[in-house]
Amino acid sequence: MTPEQITSVRNYLCARFGTEAITIKPRKVQDSVEVYLNDEILGLLYIDDEDPDDISYDLNISIIAQDLEG
């Protein structure tokens, strides 16, 4: 993902979730980035840009069962 795409997606997520505590960090692979909330990883965000006229993003959030118990 380009820096511009990362900024756009971060701005969207911050507005959607009503918080500025979201950060996005690049990974070694180019098709995804890590999304953090308050310095804790929230999930991975993937880009589907095979068709430049129809770019989409997919946020995958994993929830561990033991986190639900707290």
N, C-alpha and C positions, 0 to 999 in steps of 0.2 A: 504494500500500500504506500502511496505517496504521502509526504507530510501534509499536503493539502487535504487529501482524503481523510487522514487521521484527525485533523483539526475539525473537519466538517462533521464526522461521525461523533467525535467527542462533544461538540457543541449540541448536536441533536440529543445525545444521551443525557447530557446535563439538563437540558430543557425538559426532556420527557420525564426524567426521574426527579426533577426539582432539586438538584444538588450540584454544587461545583466540585464535589469530592471525587469525581471520576477522572482517572488518568488512563492514558493508553500508551503502552510501551511496545515498540517494535520487537519482533522476534528474528531469529536467523533466517527463517523461511519467509518468503515474500508474500505468501497468500493469506497471512493472518497476523494478528497482533494480540497482546494480552490486555484485558480490560481490568482495571483495579477500582475498588471503592474503598476510600479511607485506607489506602496502602495495603489492602488485602485483595488477592486476586479474586475477581468475580467470574471471569470466564474468558473464552477465546472468541475473537471476532474474525470471521472469514470473509473474504471478498470474492464475488463471482463476477469477473470482468471479461469473460470470453466474448460477449457481445458488447462492444463499447457503447451501444445505444441503449443497453438494458443492464446497467450495473446494479448489483444488489449486495447486501451485507447480511450475514447470518451470525447472531450472537448465541454461542453455546455456553450455558451456565450449568455447572455440575454441583449438585447438593449432596453432601455426604450424610448418611443417616444419623451418625453420631452428632452432627451439627444441629439436627432437629431436636435432639434431646435436651439441649442447653436452653 
